[in-house]
């Protein structure tokens, strides 16, 4: 299997990407954001977009049929509800997301919630260092100003 083919005889990553649509792309990104594996409800909440209840199974099955995600577990729900399905990104799903990120110039951005939190911490530390340096420079300017007046 080469990098642009999912499996022998299947569509290329590019062909699947063209048919993906924003809802399914959001599902893939949300699944990646929660560490590559999560149940349907968690993924739906993480997308930030409303996916109508009636179309959730359709979208997840489409992604599974395209070998972008796979079912890894079913958790029984009490009170006669449907089982909660746990999904995982496949290698093809990860490759597709990488191709989308590269196309949009986002390949160097963190892709998980943990990675984003780490990046936020790093940026907050950088901001504090910039503020500190700014205040130091402002004090120097004020000292020079006072010397010039005095």
N, CA, C and O atoms as a GROMACS GRO file, in nm:
protein
  600
    1UNK      N    1   0.085  -0.118   0.000
    1UNK     CA    2   0.000   0.000   0.000
    1UNK      C    3   0.088   0.123   0.000
    1UNK      O    4   0.173   0.138   0.089
    2UNK      N    5   0.072   0.211  -0.098
    2UNK     CA    6   0.153   0.331  -0.100
    2UNK      C    7   0.086   0.441  -0.020
    2UNK      O    8  -0.028   0.424   0.023
    3UNK      N    9   0.154   0.554   0.002
    3UNK     CA   10   0.107   0.659   0.091
    3UNK      C   11  -0.020   0.727   0.045
    3UNK      O   12  -0.093   0.781   0.128
    4UNK      N   13  -0.050   0.725  -0.086
    4UNK     CA   14  -0.170   0.794  -0.131
    4UNK      C   15  -0.288   0.700  -0.150
    4UNK      O   16  -0.397   0.745  -0.183
    5UNK      N   17  -0.267   0.572  -0.130
    5UNK     CA   18  -0.376   0.476  -0.143
    5UNK      C   19  -0.410   0.419  -0.006
    5UNK      O   20  -0.321   0.391   0.074
    6UNK      N   21  -0.540   0.401   0.019
    6UNK     CA   22  -0.582   0.342   0.146
    6UNK      C   23  -0.562   0.191   0.144
    6UNK      O   24  -0.506   0.135   0.237
    7UNK      N   25  -0.607   0.128   0.040
    7UNK     CA   26  -0.587  -0.015   0.020
    7UNK      C   27  -0.602  -0.043  -0.128
    7UNK      O   28  -0.649   0.041  -0.204
    8UNK      N   29  -0.561  -0.160  -0.166
    8UNK     CA   30  -0.565  -0.193  -0.307
    8UNK      C   31  -0.706  -0.179  -0.361
    8UNK      O   32  -0.800  -0.238  -0.307
    9UNK      N   33  -0.723  -0.100  -0.468
    9UNK     CA   34  -0.852  -0.085  -0.530
    9UNK      C   35  -0.939   0.022  -0.467
    9UNK      O   36  -1.049   0.046  -0.517
   10UNK      N   37  -0.896   0.088  -0.362
   10UNK     CA   38  -0.979   0.191  -0.300
   10UNK      C   39  -0.940   0.328  -0.353
   10UNK      O   40  -0.840   0.344  -0.423
   11UNK      N   41  -1.022   0.426  -0.317
   11UNK     CA   42  -0.996   0.562  -0.360
   11UNK      C   43  -0.871   0.617  -0.293
   11UNK      O   44  -0.833   0.574  -0.184
   12UNK      N   45  -0.808   0.714  -0.358
   12UNK     CA   46  -0.691   0.777  -0.299
   12UNK      C   47  -0.735   0.870  -0.187
   12UNK      O   48  -0.851   0.908  -0.177
   13UNK      N   49  -0.639   0.906  -0.102
   13UNK     CA   50  -0.665   1.000   0.007
   13UNK      C   51  -0.724   1.129  -0.049
   13UNK      O   52  -0.815   1.187   0.010
   14UNK      N   53  -0.672   1.173  -0.162
   14UNK     CA   54  -0.720   1.297  -0.224
   14UNK      C   55  -0.866   1.286  -0.265
   14UNK      O   56  -0.944   1.379  -0.245
   15UNK      N   57  -0.905   1.171  -0.322
   15UNK     CA   58  -1.044   1.149  -0.362
   15UNK      C   59  -1.137   1.150  -0.241
   15UNK      O   60  -1.244   1.211  -0.244
   16UNK      N   61  -1.095   1.083  -0.134
   16UNK     CA   62  -1.176   1.079  -0.012
   16UNK      C   63  -1.186   1.219   0.047
   16UNK      O   64  -1.294   1.261   0.090
   17UNK      N   65  -1.075   1.291   0.050
   17UNK     CA   66  -1.075   1.428   0.104
   17UNK      C   67  -1.175   1.515   0.030
   17UNK      O   68  -1.244   1.597   0.091
   18UNK      N   69  -1.183   1.499  -0.101
   18UNK     CA   70  -1.275   1.579  -0.182
   18UNK      C   71  -1.421   1.550  -0.149
   18UNK      O   72  -1.506   1.637  -0.165
   19UNK      N   73  -1.451   1.428  -0.102
   19UNK     CA   74  -1.588   1.390  -0.068
   19UNK      C   75  -1.618   1.402   0.081
   19UNK      O   76  -1.731   1.377   0.123
   20UNK      N   77  -1.521   1.440   0.159
   20UNK     CA   78  -1.531   1.435   0.305
   20UNK      C   79  -1.639   1.526   0.362
   20UNK      O   80  -1.725   1.480   0.438
   21UNK      N   81  -1.638   1.652   0.328
   21UNK     CA   82  -1.735   1.746   0.383
   21UNK      C   83  -1.696   1.796   0.521
   21UNK      O   84  -1.615   1.733   0.589
   22UNK      N   85  -1.752   1.907   0.560
   22UNK     CA   86  -1.711   1.972   0.686
   22UNK      C   87  -1.753   1.893   0.810
   22UNK      O   88  -1.678   1.891   0.908
   23UNK      N   89  -1.868   1.829   0.808
   23UNK     CA   90  -1.913   1.754   0.926
   23UNK      C   91  -1.819   1.637   0.952
   23UNK      O   92  -1.776   1.617   1.066
   24UNK      N   93  -1.787   1.560   0.850
   24UNK     CA   94  -1.700   1.444   0.869
   24UNK      C   95  -1.557   1.486   0.900
   24UNK      O   96  -1.489   1.421   0.979
   25UNK      N   97  -1.512   1.594   0.838
   25UNK     CA   98  -1.379   1.647   0.870
   25UNK      C   99  -1.375   1.689   1.016
   25UNK      O  100  -1.276   1.664   1.085
   26UNK      N  101  -1.482   1.751   1.064
   26UNK     CA  102  -1.492   1.790   1.205
   26UNK      C  103  -1.488   1.671   1.297
   26UNK      O  104  -1.427   1.677   1.404
   27UNK      N  105  -1.554   1.563   1.258
   27UNK     CA  106  -1.552   1.441   1.339
   27UNK      C  107  -1.410   1.386   1.348
   27UNK      O  108  -1.365   1.349   1.456
   28UNK      N  109  -1.340   1.380   1.235
   28UNK     CA  110  -1.202   1.330   1.236
   28UNK      C  111  -1.112   1.416   1.323
   28UNK      O  112  -1.034   1.365   1.402
   29UNK      N  113  -1.124   1.549   1.309
   29UNK     CA  114  -1.042   1.639   1.388
   29UNK      C  115  -1.074   1.626   1.537
   29UNK      O  116  -0.984   1.629   1.620
   30UNK      N  117  -1.202   1.612   1.569
   30UNK     CA  118  -1.242   1.597   1.709
   30UNK      C  119  -1.188   1.466   1.766
   30UNK      O  120  -1.143   1.462   1.880
   31UNK      N  121  -1.192   1.360   1.687
   31UNK     CA  122  -1.138   1.232   1.732
   31UNK      C  123  -0.989   1.244   1.758
   31UNK      O  124  -0.939   1.191   1.857
   32UNK      N  125  -0.918   1.312   1.670
   32UNK     CA  126  -0.775   1.334   1.691
   32UNK      C  127  -0.751   1.420   1.815
   32UNK      O  128  -0.658   1.394   1.891
   33UNK      N  129  -0.836   1.521   1.836
   33UNK     CA  130  -0.819   1.613   1.949
   33UNK      C  131  -0.832   1.543   2.084
   33UNK      O  132  -0.771   1.585   2.182
   34UNK      N  133  -0.912   1.435   2.089
   34UNK     CA  134  -0.928   1.363   2.215
   34UNK      C  135  -0.831   1.246   2.226
   34UNK      O  136  -0.850   1.157   2.309
   35UNK      N  137  -0.727   1.247   2.145
   35UNK     CA  138  -0.622   1.147   2.156
   35UNK      C  139  -0.632   1.033   2.055
   35UNK      O  140  -0.560   0.934   2.066
   36UNK      N  141  -0.721   1.047   1.957
   36UNK     CA  142  -0.730   0.947   1.852
   36UNK      C  143  -0.834   0.840   1.876
   36UNK      O  144  -0.861   0.758   1.788
   37UNK      N  145  -0.894   0.840   1.994
   37UNK     CA  146  -0.994   0.739   2.026
   37UNK      C  147  -1.098   0.799   2.120
   37UNK      O  148  -1.063   0.864   2.218
   38UNK      N  149  -1.225   0.776   2.089
   38UNK     CA  150  -1.330   0.826   2.177
   38UNK      C  151  -1.466   0.774   2.135
   38UNK      O  152  -1.484   0.725   2.023
   39UNK      N  153  -1.560   0.787   2.226
   39UNK     CA  154  -1.695   0.742   2.194
   39UNK      C  155  -1.769   0.849   2.114
   39UNK      O  156  -1.728   0.965   2.109
   40UNK      N  157  -1.877   0.808   2.054
   40UNK     CA  158  -1.953   0.895   1.965
   40UNK      C  159  -1.994   1.024   2.034
   40UNK      O  160  -1.981   1.132   1.976
   41UNK      N  161  -2.042   1.015   2.157
   41UNK     CA  162  -2.088   1.133   2.229
   41UNK      C  163  -1.975   1.231   2.256
   41UNK      O  164  -1.991   1.352   2.237
   42UNK      N  165  -1.861   1.181   2.300
   42UNK     CA  166  -1.745   1.266   2.327
   42UNK      C  167  -1.699   1.337   2.200
   42UNK      O  168  -1.669   1.456   2.201
   43UNK      N  169  -1.695   1.263   2.091
   43UNK     CA  170  -1.652   1.320   1.963
   43UNK      C  171  -1.752   1.427   1.920
   43UNK      O  172  -1.712   1.534   1.873
   44UNK      N  173  -1.881   1.400   1.934
   44UNK     CA  174  -1.984   1.499   1.897
   44UNK      C  175  -1.966   1.627   1.977
   44UNK      O  176  -1.973   1.736   1.922
   45UNK      N  177  -1.943   1.614   2.107
   45UNK     CA  178  -1.925   1.732   2.192
   45UNK      C  179  -1.799   1.809   2.155
   45UNK      O  180  -1.798   1.932   2.161
   46UNK      N  181  -1.694   1.740   2.118
   46UNK     CA  182  -1.566   1.802   2.087
   46UNK      C  183  -1.568   1.876   1.955
   46UNK      O  184  -1.488   1.968   1.935
   47UNK      N  185  -1.656   1.839   1.863
   47UNK     CA  186  -1.660   1.906   1.733
   47UNK      C  187  -1.699   2.052   1.748
   47UNK      O  188  -1.660   2.135   1.666
   48UNK      N  189  -1.776   2.084   1.851
   48UNK     CA  190  -1.822   2.221   1.868
   48UNK      C  191  -1.936   2.256   1.774
   48UNK      O  192  -1.995   2.363   1.784
   49UNK      N  193  -1.967   2.168   1.685
   49UNK     CA  194  -2.077   2.189   1.591
   49UNK      C  195  -2.186   2.086   1.621
   49UNK      O  196  -2.158   1.974   1.663
   50UNK      N  197  -2.305   2.126   1.600
   50UNK     CA  198  -2.416   2.034   1.622
   50UNK      C  199  -2.425   1.936   1.506
   50UNK      O  200  -2.436   1.976   1.390
   51UNK      N  201  -2.420   1.810   1.539
   51UNK     CA  202  -2.445   1.705   1.440
   51UNK      C  203  -2.581   1.648   1.476
   51UNK      O  204  -2.598   1.592   1.585
   52UNK      N  205  -2.677   1.661   1.388
   52UNK     CA  206  -2.810   1.609   1.420
   52UNK      C  207  -2.805   1.463   1.462
   52UNK      O  208  -2.736   1.382   1.399
   53UNK      N  209  -2.877   1.429   1.567
   53UNK     CA  210  -2.877   1.294   1.622
   53UNK      C  211  -2.906   1.189   1.514
   53UNK      O  212  -2.846   1.082   1.514
   54UNK      N  213  -2.997   1.220   1.424
   54UNK     CA  214  -3.034   1.125   1.321
   54UNK      C  215  -2.925   1.095   1.220
   54UNK      O  216  -2.928   0.992   1.153
   55UNK      N  217  -2.827   1.184   1.207
   55UNK     CA  218  -2.722   1.162   1.107
   55UNK      C  219  -2.589   1.119   1.166
   55UNK      O  220  -2.494   1.095   1.091
   56UNK      N  221  -2.580   1.110   1.297
   56UNK     CA  222  -2.453   1.073   1.361
   56UNK      C  223  -2.404   0.937   1.313
   56UNK      O  224  -2.291   0.925   1.267
   57UNK      N  225  -2.488   0.837   1.325
   57UNK     CA  226  -2.447   0.702   1.283
   57UNK      C  227  -2.410   0.699   1.135
   57UNK      O  228  -2.316   0.630   1.096
   58UNK      N  229  -2.484   0.772   1.053
   58UNK     CA  230  -2.456   0.777   0.910
   58UNK      C  231  -2.314   0.829   0.885
   58UNK      O  232  -2.238   0.768   0.810
   59UNK      N  233  -2.278   0.941   0.948
   59UNK     CA  234  -2.146   1.001   0.927
   59UNK      C  235  -2.034   0.910   0.979
   59UNK      O  236  -1.932   0.893   0.912
   60UNK      N  237  -2.053   0.851   1.097
   60UNK     CA  238  -1.951   0.763   1.152
   60UNK      C  239  -1.936   0.637   1.066
   60UNK      O  240  -1.825   0.591   1.043
   61UNK      N  241  -2.046   0.582   1.018
   61UNK     CA  242  -2.040   0.464   0.931
   61UNK      C  243  -1.973   0.498   0.799
   61UNK      O  244  -1.895   0.418   0.748
   62UNK      N  245  -2.000   0.616   0.743
   62UNK     CA  246  -1.936   0.658   0.619
   62UNK      C  247  -1.785   0.663   0.639
   62UNK      O  248  -1.708   0.613   0.557
   63UNK      N  249  -1.742   0.724   0.751
   63UNK     CA  250  -1.599   0.733   0.781
   63UNK      C  251  -1.538   0.594   0.799
   63UNK      O  252  -1.426   0.569   0.755
   64UNK      N  253  -1.612   0.504   0.863
   64UNK     CA  254  -1.564   0.366   0.882
   64UNK      C  255  -1.556   0.294   0.748
   64UNK      O  256  -1.460   0.222   0.722
   65UNK      N  257  -1.657   0.312   0.663
   65UNK     CA  258  -1.656   0.249   0.531
   65UNK      C  259  -1.539   0.298   0.445
   65UNK      O  260  -1.490   0.224   0.360
   66UNK      N  261  -1.496   0.420   0.467
   66UNK     CA  262  -1.382   0.476   0.394
   66UNK      C  263  -1.248   0.443   0.462
   66UNK      O  264  -1.143   0.490   0.418
   67UNK      N  265  -1.253   0.362   0.568
   67UNK     CA  266  -1.134   0.319   0.642
   67UNK      C  267  -1.060   0.436   0.706
   67UNK      O  268  -0.937   0.434   0.716
   68UNK      N  269  -1.133   0.538   0.750
   68UNK     CA  270  -1.072   0.653   0.818
   68UNK      C  271  -1.082   0.639   0.969
   68UNK      O  272  -1.000   0.693   1.043
   69UNK      N  273  -1.184   0.566   1.014
   69UNK     CA  274  -1.199   0.533   1.156
   69UNK      C  275  -1.240   0.387   1.165
   69UNK      O  276  -1.282   0.326   1.066
   70UNK      N  277  -1.227   0.331   1.284
   70UNK     CA  278  -1.274   0.194   1.305
   70UNK      C  279  -1.334   0.183   1.444
   70UNK      O  280  -1.293   0.253   1.537
   71UNK      N  281  -1.430   0.095   1.455
   71UNK     CA  282  -1.492   0.069   1.584
   71UNK      C  283  -1.395  -0.016   1.666
   71UNK      O  284  -1.346  -0.119   1.620
   72UNK      N  285  -1.366   0.029   1.790
   72UNK     CA  286  -1.274  -0.047   1.874
   72UNK      C  287  -1.341  -0.106   1.997
   72UNK      O  288  -1.286  -0.195   2.061
   73UNK      N  289  -1.462  -0.057   2.030
   73UNK     CA  290  -1.529  -0.109   2.148
   73UNK      C  291  -1.675  -0.066   2.147
   73UNK      O  292  -1.712   0.030   2.081
   74UNK      N  293  -1.754  -0.139   2.219
   74UNK     CA  294  -1.894  -0.101   2.246
   74UNK      C  295  -1.914  -0.110   2.396
   74UNK      O  296  -1.879  -0.208   2.460
   75UNK      N  297  -1.971  -0.004   2.449
   75UNK     CA  298  -1.998   0.000   2.593
   75UNK      C  299  -2.147  -0.004   2.613
   75UNK      O  300  -2.222   0.076   2.557
   76UNK      N  301  -2.191  -0.099   2.695
   76UNK     CA  302  -2.332  -0.116   2.721
   76UNK      C  303  -2.386   0.002   2.800
   76UNK      O  304  -2.325   0.049   2.896
   77UNK      N  305  -2.502   0.049   2.758
   77UNK     CA  306  -2.567   0.159   2.827
   77UNK      C  307  -2.687   0.102   2.901
   77UNK      O  308  -2.762   0.021   2.847
   78UNK      N  309  -2.703   0.145   3.025
   78UNK     CA  310  -2.817   0.095   3.102
   78UNK      C  311  -2.947   0.156   3.052
   78UNK      O  312  -2.944   0.248   2.969
   79UNK      N  313  -3.054   0.109   3.098
   79UNK     CA  314  -3.188   0.159   3.067
   79UNK      C  315  -3.228   0.134   2.922
   79UNK      O  316  -3.306   0.211   2.866
   80UNK      N  317  -3.175   0.030   2.861
   80UNK     CA  318  -3.218  -0.009   2.728
   80UNK      C  319  -3.177   0.082   2.615
   80UNK      O  320  -3.230   0.069   2.504
   81UNK      N  321  -3.084   0.172   2.638
   81UNK     CA  322  -3.037   0.261   2.531
   81UNK      C  323  -2.944   0.189   2.436
   81UNK      O  324  -2.907   0.074   2.459
   82UNK      N  325  -2.908   0.257   2.328
   82UNK     CA  326  -2.812   0.200   2.233
   82UNK      C  327  -2.675   0.193   2.299
   82UNK      O  328  -2.641   0.273   2.386
   83UNK      N  329  -2.597   0.094   2.255
   83UNK     CA  330  -2.460   0.084   2.302
   83UNK      C  331  -2.382   0.208   2.260
   83UNK      O  332  -2.406   0.266   2.154
   84UNK      N  333  -2.288   0.248   2.344
   84UNK     CA  334  -2.197   0.357   2.309
   84UNK      C  335  -2.082   0.295   2.231
   84UNK      O  336  -2.017   0.202   2.278
   85UNK      N  337  -2.059   0.348   2.113
   85UNK     CA  338  -1.953   0.294   2.027
   85UNK      C  339  -1.828   0.379   2.045
   85UNK      O  340  -1.834   0.502   2.040
   86UNK      N  341  -1.715   0.312   2.066
   86UNK     CA  342  -1.586   0.379   2.078
   86UNK      C  343  -1.514   0.363   1.944
   86UNK      O  344  -1.501   0.252   1.892
   87UNK      N  345  -1.469   0.476   1.890
   87UNK     CA  346  -1.404   0.481   1.759
   87UNK      C  347  -1.258   0.518   1.773
   87UNK      O  348  -1.218   0.583   1.870
   88UNK      N  349  -1.180   0.477   1.676
   88UNK     CA  350  -1.038   0.511   1.671
   88UNK      C  351  -1.002   0.554   1.529
   88UNK      O  352  -1.054   0.499   1.432
   89UNK      N  353  -0.913   0.652   1.519
   89UNK     CA  354  -0.862   0.689   1.388
   89UNK      C  355  -0.778   0.574   1.332
   89UNK      O  356  -0.705   0.508   1.407
   90UNK      N  357  -0.790   0.550   1.206
   90UNK     CA  358  -0.702   0.452   1.139
   90UNK      C  359  -0.580   0.526   1.086
   90UNK      O  360  -0.574   0.649   1.090
   91UNK      N  361  -0.485   0.451   1.038
   91UNK     CA  362  -0.367   0.514   0.976
   91UNK      C  363  -0.409   0.601   0.858
   91UNK      O  364  -0.354   0.710   0.838
   92UNK      N  365  -0.507   0.553   0.781
   92UNK     CA  366  -0.556   0.632   0.667
   92UNK      C  367  -0.622   0.761   0.715
   92UNK      O  368  -0.607   0.866   0.652
   93UNK      N  369  -0.695   0.754   0.826
   93UNK     CA  370  -0.757   0.874   0.882
   93UNK      C  371  -0.653   0.975   0.926
   93UNK      O  372  -0.667   1.095   0.903
   94UNK      N  373  -0.548   0.926   0.991
   94UNK     CA  374  -0.439   1.014   1.034
   94UNK      C  375  -0.369   1.076   0.914
   94UNK      O  376  -0.336   1.195   0.915
   95UNK      N  377  -0.345   0.996   0.810
   95UNK     CA  378  -0.280   1.047   0.689
   95UNK      C  379  -0.366   1.154   0.623
   95UNK      O  380  -0.314   1.255   0.575
   96UNK      N  381  -0.495   1.133   0.620
   96UNK     CA  382  -0.585   1.231   0.560
   96UNK      C  383  -0.581   1.362   0.638
   96UNK      O  384  -0.574   1.469   0.578
   97UNK      N  385  -0.585   1.355   0.770
   97UNK     CA  386  -0.577   1.477   0.851
   97UNK      C  387  -0.444   1.548   0.832
   97UNK      O  388  -0.439   1.671   0.826
   98UNK      N  389  -0.336   1.472   0.822
   98UNK     CA  390  -0.205   1.531   0.796
   98UNK      C  391  -0.203   1.603   0.661
   98UNK      O  392  -0.147   1.711   0.648
   99UNK      N  393  -0.265   1.542   0.560
   99UNK     CA  394  -0.270   1.604   0.427
   99UNK      C  395  -0.352   1.733   0.431
   99UNK      O  396  -0.316   1.832   0.368
  100UNK      N  397  -0.462   1.732   0.505
  100UNK     CA  398  -0.545   1.852   0.519
  100UNK      C  399  -0.466   1.961   0.592
  100UNK      O  400  -0.468   2.077   0.551
  101UNK      N  401  -0.397   1.923   0.700
  101UNK     CA  402  -0.317   2.020   0.774
  101UNK      C  403  -0.208   2.080   0.687
  101UNK      O  404  -0.185   2.202   0.689
  102UNK      N  405  -0.141   1.995   0.610
  102UNK     CA  406  -0.033   2.042   0.523
  102UNK      C  407  -0.087   2.137   0.417
  102UNK      O  408  -0.027   2.240   0.388
  103UNK      N  409  -0.200   2.100   0.360
  103UNK     CA  410  -0.263   2.184   0.258
  103UNK      C  411  -0.296   2.323   0.312
  103UNK      O  412  -0.290   2.422   0.239
  104UNK      N  413  -0.332   2.329   0.439
  104UNK     CA  414  -0.371   2.456   0.502
  104UNK      C  415  -0.256   2.522   0.578
  104UNK      O  416  -0.276   2.624   0.644
  105UNK      N  417  -0.136   2.465   0.569
  105UNK     CA  418  -0.020   2.523   0.636
  105UNK      C  419  -0.026   2.509   0.787
  105UNK      O  420   0.027   2.593   0.859
  106UNK      N  421  -0.090   2.405   0.836
  106UNK     CA  422  -0.108   2.385   0.980
  106UNK      C  423  -0.038   2.260   1.033
  106UNK      O  424  -0.068   2.214   1.143
  107UNK      N  425   0.055   2.206   0.956
  107UNK     CA  426   0.115   2.080   0.996
  107UNK      C  427   0.200   2.089   1.123
  107UNK      O  428   0.227   1.987   1.186
  108UNK      N  429   0.241   2.210   1.161
  108UNK     CA  430   0.325   2.223   1.280
  108UNK      C  431   0.246   2.261   1.405
  108UNK      O  432   0.304   2.285   1.510
  109UNK      N  433   0.115   2.267   1.395
  109UNK     CA  434   0.033   2.302   1.510
  109UNK      C  435  -0.001   2.178   1.592
  109UNK      O  436  -0.015   2.069   1.537
  110UNK      N  437  -0.014   2.196   1.725
  110UNK     CA  438  -0.056   2.080   1.806
  110UNK      C  439  -0.197   2.037   1.767
  110UNK      O  440  -0.282   2.121   1.735
  111UNK      N  441  -0.222   1.907   1.769
  111UNK     CA  442  -0.350   1.856   1.722
  111UNK      C  443  -0.436   1.790   1.829
  111UNK      O  444  -0.550   1.753   1.802
  112UNK      N  445  -0.383   1.775   1.948
  112UNK     CA  446  -0.463   1.718   2.056
  112UNK      C  447  -0.493   1.827   2.157
  112UNK      O  448  -0.427   1.930   2.161
  113UNK      N  449  -0.593   1.802   2.238
  113UNK     CA  450  -0.628   1.899   2.342
  113UNK      C  451  -0.510   1.917   2.436
  113UNK      O  452  -0.480   2.029   2.477
  114UNK      N  453  -0.444   1.808   2.471
  114UNK     CA  454  -0.326   1.817   2.558
  114UNK      C  455  -0.216   1.900   2.492
  114UNK      O  456  -0.153   1.984   2.556
  115UNK      N  457  -0.193   1.877   2.363
  115UNK     CA  458  -0.093   1.954   2.290
  115UNK      C  459  -0.129   2.102   2.284
  115UNK      O  460  -0.042   2.188   2.297
  116UNK      N  461  -0.257   2.131   2.264
  116UNK     CA  462  -0.302   2.271   2.262
  116UNK      C  463  -0.284   2.336   2.398
  116UNK      O  464  -0.242   2.451   2.407
  117UNK      N  465  -0.315   2.263   2.505
  117UNK     CA  466  -0.295   2.317   2.639
  117UNK      C  467  -0.148   2.344   2.666
  117UNK      O  468  -0.114   2.446   2.726
  118UNK      N  469  -0.061   2.254   2.623
  118UNK     CA  470   0.083   2.277   2.638
  118UNK      C  471   0.127   2.402   2.562
  118UNK      O  472   0.206   2.482   2.611
  119UNK      N  473   0.073   2.417   2.441
  119UNK     CA  474   0.108   2.534   2.359
  119UNK      C  475   0.058   2.662   2.424
  119UNK      O  476   0.128   2.764   2.422
  120UNK      N  477  -0.061   2.660   2.482
  120UNK     CA  478  -0.114   2.777   2.553
  120UNK      C  479  -0.024   2.813   2.670
  120UNK      O  480   0.007   2.930   2.691
  121UNK      N  481   0.019   2.712   2.747
  121UNK     CA  482   0.110   2.738   2.860
  121UNK      C  483   0.240   2.803   2.811
  121UNK      O  484   0.290   2.898   2.871
  122UNK      N  485   0.292   2.750   2.701
  122UNK     CA  486   0.416   2.805   2.644
  122UNK      C  487   0.397   2.951   2.601
  122UNK      O  488   0.482   3.035   2.627
  123UNK      N  489   0.285   2.979   2.535
  123UNK     CA  490   0.258   3.116   2.491
  123UNK      C  491   0.235   3.211   2.609
  123UNK      O  492   0.276   3.327   2.604
  124UNK      N  493   0.170   3.161   2.715
  124UNK     CA  494   0.150   3.244   2.834
  124UNK      C  495   0.285   3.277   2.899
  124UNK      O  496   0.306   3.389   2.944
  125UNK      N  497   0.376   3.180   2.904
  125UNK     CA  498   0.510   3.205   2.957
  125UNK      C  499   0.585   3.306   2.872
  125UNK      O  500   0.651   3.395   2.924
  126UNK      N  501   0.574   3.292   2.740
  126UNK     CA  502   0.637   3.388   2.649
  126UNK      C  503   0.581   3.528   2.670
  126UNK      O  504   0.655   3.626   2.672
  127UNK      N  505   0.449   3.537   2.686
  127UNK     CA  506   0.385   3.666   2.708
  127UNK      C  507   0.433   3.730   2.838
  127UNK      O  508   0.458   3.851   2.842
  128UNK      N  509   0.447   3.653   2.943
  128UNK     CA  510   0.496   3.706   3.071
  128UNK      C  511   0.640   3.758   3.055
  128UNK      O  512   0.675   3.861   3.112
  129UNK      N  513   0.722   3.685   2.980
  129UNK     CA  514   0.860   3.730   2.957
  129UNK      C  515   0.861   3.860   2.876
  129UNK      O  516   0.941   3.949   2.905
  130UNK      N  517   0.774   3.872   2.778
  130UNK     CA  518   0.765   3.995   2.699
  130UNK      C  519   0.719   4.111   2.786
  130UNK      O  520   0.773   4.221   2.776
  131UNK      N  521   0.620   4.088   2.870
  131UNK     CA  522   0.571   4.193   2.961
  131UNK      C  523   0.683   4.239   3.054
  131UNK      O  524   0.701   4.359   3.077
  132UNK      N  525   0.757   4.144   3.106
  132UNK     CA  526   0.866   4.177   3.197
  132UNK      C  527   0.973   4.261   3.127
  132UNK      O  528   1.021   4.360   3.182
  133UNK      N  529   1.008   4.221   3.006
  133UNK     CA  530   1.108   4.296   2.929
  133UNK      C  531   1.055   4.434   2.892
  133UNK      O  532   1.130   4.532   2.895
  134UNK      N  533   0.927   4.442   2.857
  134UNK     CA  534   0.866   4.571   2.825
  134UNK      C  535   0.872   4.664   2.946
  134UNK      O  536   0.908   4.781   2.933
  135UNK      N  537   0.837   4.612   3.063
  135UNK     CA  538   0.840   4.694   3.184
  135UNK      C  539   0.982   4.739   3.216
  135UNK      O  540   1.003   4.852   3.259
  136UNK      N  541   1.080   4.651   3.197
  136UNK     CA  542   1.220   4.688   3.220
  136UNK      C  543   1.261   4.800   3.125
  136UNK      O  544   1.326   4.896   3.167
  137UNK      N  545   1.223   4.790   2.999
  137UNK     CA  546   1.257   4.894   2.901
  137UNK      C  547   1.184   5.025   2.932
  137UNK      O  548   1.241   5.133   2.916
  138UNK      N  549   1.060   5.015   2.975
  138UNK     CA  550   0.984   5.136   3.011
  138UNK      C  551   1.052   5.207   3.128
  138UNK      O  552   1.058   5.330   3.130
  139UNK      N  553   1.104   5.131   3.225
  139UNK     CA  554   1.175   5.191   3.338
  139UNK      C  555   1.303   5.261   3.290
  139UNK      O  556   1.336   5.370   3.337
  140UNK      N  557   1.374   5.198   3.195
  140UNK     CA  558   1.494   5.260   3.140
  140UNK      C  559   1.462   5.392   3.069
  140UNK      O  560   1.532   5.491   3.086
  141UNK      N  561   1.356   5.391   2.990
  141UNK     CA  562   1.314   5.513   2.919
  141UNK      C  563   1.278   5.621   3.020
  141UNK      O  564   1.314   5.738   3.002
  142UNK      N  565   1.206   5.584   3.124
  142UNK     CA  566   1.168   5.681   3.227
  142UNK      C  567   1.292   5.737   3.297
  142UNK      O  568   1.299   5.857   3.324
  143UNK      N  569   1.389   5.651   3.326
  143UNK     CA  570   1.515   5.698   3.389
  143UNK      C  571   1.588   5.796   3.297
  143UNK      O  572   1.635   5.901   3.342
  144UNK      N  573   1.598   5.762   3.169
  144UNK     CA  574   1.664   5.852   3.073
  144UNK      C  575   1.589   5.985   3.062
  144UNK      O  576   1.651   6.092   3.056
  145UNK      N  577   1.459   5.979   3.062
  145UNK     CA  578   1.376   6.099   3.054
  145UNK      C  579   1.402   6.189   3.176
  145UNK      O  580   1.416   6.310   3.162
  146UNK      N  581   1.407   6.127   3.293
  146UNK     CA  582   1.432   6.205   3.416
  146UNK      C  583   1.571   6.267   3.414
  146UNK      O  584   1.588   6.380   3.460
  147UNK      N  585   1.672   6.195   3.361
  147UNK     CA  586   1.807   6.249   3.352
  147UNK      C  587   1.814   6.368   3.257
  147UNK      O  588   1.883   6.466   3.283
  148UNK      N  589   1.742   6.357   3.146
  148UNK     CA  590   1.740   6.465   3.049
  148UNK      C  591   1.674   6.590   3.107
  148UNK      O  592   1.718   6.702   3.079
  149UNK      N  593   1.570   6.573   3.185
  149UNK     CA  594   1.501   6.686   3.246
  149UNK      C  595   1.582   6.744   3.362
  149UNK      O  596   1.574   6.863   3.391
  150UNK      N  597   1.661   6.660   3.429
  150UNK     CA  598   1.734   6.703   3.547
  150UNK      C  599   1.869   6.753   3.515
  150UNK      O  600   1.943   6.792   3.606
   0.00000   0.00000   0.00000
